[in-house]
């Protein structure tokens, strides 16, 4: 979009109704509201973090590595011995090495935070440390999303920026996973910053020195994130580079090549030096090793395959959640003359990226999560076009009402998904409850075995709170079948008690999510929680059960939507 086109668009966007006084008041209120929405992302991300503080097995490498660096430091002396004795990745290396760069960043940041920990409401114990670590990553991703909001403000107007925030916070996956230590979410922060720069490049004149700097920055960030964290970003980098060359004719020698060379050199220098040290292999580039193992050797298909259309017909609708964004808003932004070019420029490289990546048989929604802010940005342009014209015709009024209703429905759906997801961490809840039940023994030398399900659904080293205790995670089937193996333990947390050999007495059971039902049992808890509610939550829980129970009995004849729980550990 040229400067003149941009000026025309902004005039259309904010000046069409200036002749009536009521619009001035409405515009002032909208500006106040758009500024308020900046706090929505941080607030909603914190709600997700608090509701589901534990982690799953996919996050385990980075959360365990962060714990080890945070609590044992970087072992400059006796490196091999310290790594072998204290670091989790030596005992559980996985199929391919993964980068320590993200863990080192989180641990270093939280070492600095420790100095002012007295200012934090989060206790400085190990579970509190995990919350702070995840909170650091979530804050980084939240700020990255806010940078996109600023770019959307410039490209499409502040109304679009407000809708960008509203769409983003009512999507479940981005907000829920923003603080989760998946390699994709470390990369997500970097690719989102790159997107914010690219939106500005595509919304204003391409020939300015500032645009050249933004192009270099974006390509540099994409290169670094692909080399260190996720190799699939190379496809997005290639798509963006080719598209920029075709549309904006940037200098190859002053922009494209310098950005690529600098990004590759710095990315390789960081990952090879850090990861060769922690893995004690030189030279080691984890993303290259992972690419070779999963793509060249084809090992990724062992995790399952999906049809070519999976990303477009399944993943993107789930990630965006609100159907109005992709059925109405994005098509409208692409069809409307004022927003068409910028919307196309934002969206086309991401469509090419997803199309190319669809050729690989193994597919997961997290592989394309980097594209969600781009789709949301374009959707916000369409939403803004509708919202600023809602007084012009019944059609726009109807579409504006549809926007509000669908966004509220998405917020409710997202809250429901958060509630269900919070019930999916029986391992973390079981270990926390176990510590409460055995608090009188915390100073003794206790040995406890944690089985595979417990370790996959919430148990991390941050939950191993008693330094005198031994937490065993043996997976060797031969050892697990040996009666003598079990004699060394005082307690066992296990999915299948019958596999625990010997005479044992159960002390507690931890339930987990087991699906939905429309006809719950007679005296079932209609709002089950993983832990006993306390304080205000206990009151809410009791009131809901009383009201829902009465309605189920007296009006719906036993029917009521509820979550089923079953013993898991």
KOLSE-411876 format. One record per residue (C-alpha): x, y negated, z; chain. Coordinates in pm, whole numbers, plus 50000, padded with zeros to 5 digits. Each point is the difference from the previous one (the first is absolute). Layout:
N
       x       y       z   chain
       X       Y       Z       A
...
This chain:
569
       x       y       z   chain
   50000   50000   50000       A
   50141   49661   49902       A
   49987   49696   50228       A
   49710   49856   49802       A
   49807   50329   50014       A
   50070   50025   50371       A
   49874   49645   50058       A
   49685   50079   49802       A
   49941   50312   50207       A
   50043   49817   50332       A
   49765   49725   49880       A
   49740   50259   49910       A
   50053   50179   50327       A
   49978   49716   50250       A
   49861   49703   49815       A
   49687   50112   49823       A
   49755   49896   50271       A
   50172   49697   50148       A
   49714   49775   49900       A
   49781   50119   50281       A
   50078   49911   50358       A
   49902   50336   50142       A
   50278   50163   49803       A
   50261   49785   50176       A
   49882   50131   50337       A
   49993   50357   49871       A
   50346   49961   49852       A
   50137   49875   50335       A
   49845   50298   50176       A
   50147   50236   49741       A
   50349   49852   50048       A
   49970   50052   50376       A
   49883   50356   49944       A
   50281   50082   49756       A
   50256   49885   50255       A
   49837   50217   50266       A
   50021   50310   49779       A
   50381   49995   50036       A
   49955   50146   50347       A
   49773   50281   49879       A
   50282   50217   49864       A
   50208   49992   50318       A
   49691   50057   50213       A
   49864   50292   49799       A
   50342   50164   49970       A
   50033   49985   50382       A
   49658   50159   50042       A
   50108   50291   49779       A
   50328   50036   50188       A
   49830   50001   50341       A
   49726   50243   49896       A
   50244   50256   49858       A
   50336   49957   50177       A
   50135   50345   49913       A
   50160   50126   49680       A
   49976   50293   49758       A
   50270   50228   49865       A
   50049   49787   49683       A
   50119   49715   50219       A
   50220   50215   50221       A
   50341   49946   49839       A
   49998   49622   50029       A
   49833   49984   50342       A
   50243   50258   50144       A
   50301   49830   49838       A
   49889   49664   50139       A
   49969   50152   50347       A
   50349   50148   49982       A
   50170   49679   49884       A
   49800   49789   50245       A
   50081   50220   50298       A
   50345   50145   49917       A
   50138   49724   49780       A
   50214   50042   49690       A
   50262   50264   50088       A
   50322   49836   49884       A
   50212   50228   50223       A
   49978   50383   49990       A
   49750   49953   49722       A
   49943   50362   49900       A
   49972   50122   50358       A
   49752   49728   50104       A
   49787   50048   49689       A
   49994   50375   50058       A
   49912   49975   50368       A
   49751   49714   50001       A
   49853   49926   49656       A
   49683   50171   49881       A
   50090   50016   49632       A
   50285   50244   50069       A
   49763   50253   50158       A
   49720   49933   49746       A
   50167   49883   49678       A
   49708   50061   49761       A
   50028   50116   49641       A
   50184   49687   49882       A
   50183   49720   50186       A
   49809   49676   50050       A
   50128   49651   50050       A
   50079   49857   50343       A
   49983   49641   49874       A
   49641   49940   50112       A
   50059   50164   50339       A
   50316   49795   50050       A
   49808   49680   49918       A
   49719   50081   50245       A
   50238   50110   50276       A
   50219   49690   49959       A
   49699   49770   50009       A
   49861   50168   50310       A
   50336   49986   50177       A
   49973   49623   49964       A
   49638   50008   50117       A
   50107   50185   50315       A
   50182   49689   50115       A
   49667   49820   50032       A
   49787   50305   50080       A
   49874   49831   50317       A
   49791   49776   49772       A
   49822   50299   49842       A
   49676   50151   50136       A
   50123   50340   49875       A
   50189   50195   50270       A
   50368   50066   49917       A
   49973   50378   50057       A
   50045   50248   49713       A
   49634   50000   49882       A
   50012   49619   50018       A
   50315   50003   49789       A
   49818   50200   49731       A
   49721   49743   49992       A
   50256   49720   49967       A
   50186   50183   49722       A
   49682   50060   49804       A
   49884   49649   50078       A
   50320   49860   49850       A
   49942   50182   49670       A
   49633   49903   50001       A
   50085   49635   50059       A
   50248   50009   49711       A
   49733   50143   49768       A
   49739   49755   50129       A
   50223   49701   49929       A
   50068   50141   49652       A
   49625   50018   49937       A
   49963   49643   50122       A
   50263   49893   49748       A
   49777   50144   49726       A
   49710   49803   50146       A
   50206   49682   49959       A
   50073   50088   49638       A
   49633   50072   49934       A
   49916   49658   50148       A
   50228   49841   49743       A
   49895   50217   49707       A
   49623   50012   50048       A
   49908   49757   50279       A
   49949   50020   50376       A
   49660   50166   49965       A
   50171   50285   49819       A
   50260   50012   50277       A
   49723   50040   50259       A
   49841   50282   49802       A
   50341   50164   49960       A
   50030   50019   50380       A
   49641   50121   50044       A
   50049   50276   49741       A
   50338   50098   50142       A
   49898   50029   50366       A
   49691   50205   49915       A
   50204   50256   49808       A
   50085   50290   50227       A
   50322   50148   49864       A
   50223   49693   49978       A
   49907   49876   50347       A
   50020   50343   50162       A
   50334   50090   49844       A
   50162   49656   50025       A
   50175   50100   50323       A
   50067   50363   49912       A
   50363   50092   49941       A
   49958   50160   49659       A
   50273   49909   49751       A
   49721   49861   49780       A
   49906   49745   50265       A
   50358   49872   50032       A
   49999   49961   49621       A
   49652   49847   50010       A
   50121   49693   50188       A
   50269   49934   49739       A
   49781   50064   49694       A
   49728   49778   50147       A
   50245   49712   50042       A
   50104   50060   49638       A
   49635   49987   49892       A
   49948   49665   50175       A
   50289   49855   49798       A
   49876   50154   49675       A
   49647   49860   50046       A
   50145   49650   50023       A
   50216   50063   49694       A
   49697   50114   49802       A
   49763   49728   50123       A
   50210   49693   49915       A
   50245   49906   49727       A
   50253   50274   49926       A
   50275   49764   49883       A
   50085   49819   50322       A
   50314   50064   50206       A
   49782   50099   50295       A
   49826   50266   49791       A
   50338   50137   49892       A
   50105   50030   50366       A
   49673   50175   50086       A
   50043   50248   49715       A
   50352   50081   50114       A
   49884   50039   50359       A
   49711   50230   49907       A
   50212   50225   49779       A
   50274   50007   50262       A
   49753   50104   50273       A
   49844   50272   49784       A
   50345   50136   49918       A
   50112   50010   50363       A
   49677   50166   50120       A
   50020   50265   49727       A
   50363   50086   50074       A
   49966   50014   50378       A
   49644   50112   50076       A
   49795   50142   49711       A
   50130   50093   49657       A
   49657   49973   49832       A
   50029   49622   50030       A
   50243   50022   49708       A
   49694   50056   49778       A
   49832   49687   50137       A
   50326   49808   49957       A
   50025   50112   49637       A
   49636   49907   49932       A
   50040   49654   50153       A
   50330   49936   49821       A
   49872   50098   49655       A
   49681   49801   50053       A
   50190   49690   50109       A
   50230   50026   49699       A
   49702   50035   49766       A
   49793   49718   50150       A
   50244   49746   50140       A
   50328   50057   49814       A
   50228   49962   50305       A
   50375   49987   49950       A
   50150   50349   50004       A
   50342   49873   50101       A
   49885   49748   50261       A
   49702   50180   50155       A
   49935   50363   49909       A
   50351   50144   50005       A
   50127   49803   50305       A
   49691   50100   50202       A
   50039   50365   49905       A
   50374   50014   50059       A
   49982   49817   50333       A
   49705   50210   50120       A
   50167   50326   49899       A
   50337   49905   50149       A
   49859   49881   50333       A
   49745   50281   50025       A
   50261   50268   49930       A
   50253   49840   50234       A
   49745   50001   50284       A
   49852   50346   49953       A
   50322   50186   49916       A
   50194   49849   50292       A
   49721   50041   50258       A
   49880   50344   49894       A
   50342   50151   49938       A
   50084   49905   50359       A
   49688   50141   50166       A
   49985   50315   49787       A
   50378   50048   50007       A
   50010   50059   49625       A
   50185   49773   49762       A
   49890   49865   49761       A
   49629   50043   50072       A
   49714   49819   49826       A
   49682   50150   50153       A
   49755   49870   49739       A
   50206   50154   49721       A
   50009   50329   50189       A
   49623   49982   50054       A
   49936   49913   49634       A
   50212   50293   49884       A
   49832   50243   50240       A
   49639   49890   49944       A
   49999   49894   49635       A
   50289   50168   49818       A
   49967   50332   50186       A
   49621   49958   50014       A
   49974   50086   50370       A
   49730   49740   50062       A
   49738   50223   49839       A
   50034   50231   50300       A
   49800   49735   50187       A
   49716   50027   49749       A
   49904   49852   49663       A
   49723   49767   49884       A
   49850   49921   49657       A
   50123   49707   49790       A
   49704   49780   50094       A
   50046   50041   50379       A
   50144   49653   50063       A
   49735   49818   49798       A
   49689   50194   50099       A
   50092   50098   50354       A
   50294   49815   50157       A
   49931   49642   49885       A
   49629   50004   50099       A
   50097   50140   50342       A
   50278   49748   50049       A
   49788   49700   49899       A
   49697   50149   50185       A
   49756   49723   49899       A
   49849   50107   49663       A
   49904   49642   49914       A
   50370   49910   49975       A
   50067   50239   49711       A
   49653   50015   49843       A
   49921   49625   50000       A
   50284   49775   50119       A
   50298   50135   49805       A
   49809   50027   49667       A
   49865   49646   50053       A
   50349   49861   50069       A
   50129   50168   49683       A
   49709   49875   49791       A
   49981   49639   50124       A
   50212   49764   49790       A
   50135   49796   50293       A
   50131   50306   50186       A
   50055   50241   49714       A
   50365   49947   49915       A
   50135   49992   50356       A
   49785   50298   50098       A
   50126   50199   49701       A
   50359   49905   50076       A
   49963   50122   50359       A
   49812   50320   49923       A
   50149   50140   49678       A
   50345   50099   50141       A
   49829   50181   50287       A
   49767   50182   49764       A
   50301   50109   49793       A
   50178   50113   50318       A
   49702   50212   50109       A
   49948   50142   49649       A
   50364   50104   49978       A
   50002   50145   50349       A
   49685   50198   49920       A
   50213   50220   49773       A
   50155   50164   50307       A
   49787   50291   50128       A
   50040   49934   50373       A
   49800   49692   50099       A
   49930   49823   50328       A
   49825   49668   50056       A
   50303   49864   50191       A
   50212   50020   49684       A
   49799   49714   49847       A
   49921   49797   50313       A
   50236   49727   49874       A
   49734   49912   49739       A
   49716   49940   50247       A
   50087   49632   50071       A
   50013   49934   49624       A
   49654   50148   49941       A
   49870   49814   50306       A
   50147   49669   49879       A
   49824   50030   49663       A
   49677   50106   50171       A
   50019   49688   50218       A
   50014   49784   49686       A
   49675   50156   49880       A
   49843   49963   50344       A
   50098   49633   50013       A
   49845   49939   49658       A
   49672   50146   50126       A
   50007   49825   50338       A
   50068   49650   49870       A
   49709   50034   49755       A
   49741   50153   50231       A
   49787   49685   49989       A
   49988   49995   49619       A
   49771   50292   49924       A
   49811   50293   50147       A
   50253   50239   49845       A
   50290   49842   50188       A
   49791   49987   50317       A
   49931   50371   49969       A
   50366   50078   49933       A
   50108   49784   50296       A
   49757   50187   50225       A
   50137   50327   49863       A
   50353   49884   50086       A
   49906   49928   50360       A
   49802   50322   50048       A
   50265   50222   49840       A
   50280   49840   50203       A
   49807   50049   50324       A
   49927   50361   49896       A
   50370   50055   49928       A
   50087   49863   50344       A
   49756   50245   50159       A
   50135   50288   49789       A
   50358   49905   50088       A
   49911   49990   50371       A
   49842   50344   49967       A
   50308   50139   49829       A
   50218   49849   50272       A
   49787   50165   50269       A
   50021   50340   49830       A
   50374   49962   49938       A
   50059   49920   50367       A
   49871   50349   50082       A
   50257   50167   49774       A
   50299   49984   50238       A
   49940   50282   50250       A
   50374   50054   50053       A
   50064   49646   50122       A
   49690   49997   50220       A
   50076   50348   50138       A
   50352   49907   50109       A
   49882   49673   50157       A
   49724   50183   50191       A
   50248   50270   50102       A
   50235   49739   50146       A
   49709   49858   50202       A
   49904   50344   50131       A
   50358   50081   50103       A
   50105   49656   50126       A
   50100   50147   50338       A
   50269   50205   49828       A
   50163   49722   49798       A
   50319   50004   50209       A
   50049   50376   49967       A
   50176   50201   49729       A
   49703   50118   49794       A
   50011   50182   49669       A
   49708   49970   49758       A
   49952   50151   49655       A
   49822   49794   49732       A
   49863   50197   49707       A
   49987   49898   49635       A
   49654   49842   50005       A
   50088   49785   50300       A
   50315   49875   49827       A
   49812   49927   49677       A
   49718   49804   50164       A
   50158   49746   50229       A
   50292   50135   50201       A
   50319   49801   49944       A
   50306   49935   50212       A
   49831   49681   50116       A
   49742   50223   50177       A
   50269   50204   50181       A
   49994   49769   50298       A
   50172   50206   50272       A
   50380   50009   49960       A
   50037   50305   50229       A
   49758   50209   49799       A
   50087   50218   49703       A
   49758   49973   49707       A
   50043   50302   49772       A
   49880   50001   49638       A
   50120   50343   49884       A
   49839   50109   49672       A
   50191   50325   49940       A
   49733   50272   49969       A
   50241   50271   50116       A
   50067   49815   50326       A
   49631   49923   50049       A
   49924   50373   49988       A
   50258   50079   50269       A
   49841   50030   50351       A
   50328   49890   50159       A
   49985   49669   49810       A
   49687   49889   50187       A
   50140   50068   50345       A
   50212   49685   49990       A
   49698   49765   49995       A
   49791   49857   50278       A
   49733   49867   49764       A
   49894   50052   49639       A
   49792   49775   49772       A
   49877   50231   49724       A
   49731   50024   49735       A
   49951   50378   50044       A
   50035   50109   50363       A
   49987   50366   49897       A
   50340   49959   49833       A
   50157   49884   50326       A
   50133   50324   50146       A
   49973   50055   50371       A
   49764   49920   50286       A
   49891   49636   49974       A
   49727   49794   50156       A
   49836   49722   49793       A
   49995   49659   50169       A
   49836   49786   49729       A
   49873   49999   49643       A
   50045   49726   49742       A
   49731   49967   49734       A
   50035   49846   49656       A
   49789   49896   49701       A
   49808   50287   49836       A
   49770   49827   49753       A
   49665   49818   49995       A
   49654   50123   50084       A
   49647   49864   49964       A
   49860   50234   50264       A
   50220   49996   50310       A
   49945   50247   50280       A
   49749   49918   50274       A
   50234   49846   50258       A
   50291   49916   49770       A
   50198   49679   50042       A
   49879   49783   49710       A
   50311   49782   50012       A
   50284   50240   50089       A
   50341   49857   50083       A
   50342   50162   50022       A
   50048   49869   50353       A
   49759   49918   50281       A
   49885   49638   49953       A
   50082   49739   50264       A
   49885   49648   50078       A
   49786   49824   49740       A
   50041   50291   49758       A
   49843   50234   50257       A
   49697   49770   50026       A
   49964   49976   49621       A
   50036   50378   49969       A
   49731   50062   50262       A
   49756   49745   49859       A
   50041   50136   49645       A
   49938   50358   50115       A
   49690   49894   50193       A
   49849   49805   49710       A
   50099   50248   49729       A
   49886   50293   50213       A
   49657   49843   50053       A
   49960   49923   49630       A
   50112   50352   49904       A
   49751   50160   50238       A
   49699   49775   49958       A
   50016   49874   49639       A
   50233   50198   49771       A
   49903   50345   50135       A
   50351   50110   50083       A
   50174   49841   49700       A
   50279   49751   50062       A
   50335   49941   49826       A
   50281   50108   50231       A
   50355   50129   50002       A
   50070   50361   50085       A
   50294   50083   50224       A
   50164   50336   50059       A
   50285   50122   50223       A
   50331   49955   49822       A
   50265   50040   50273       A
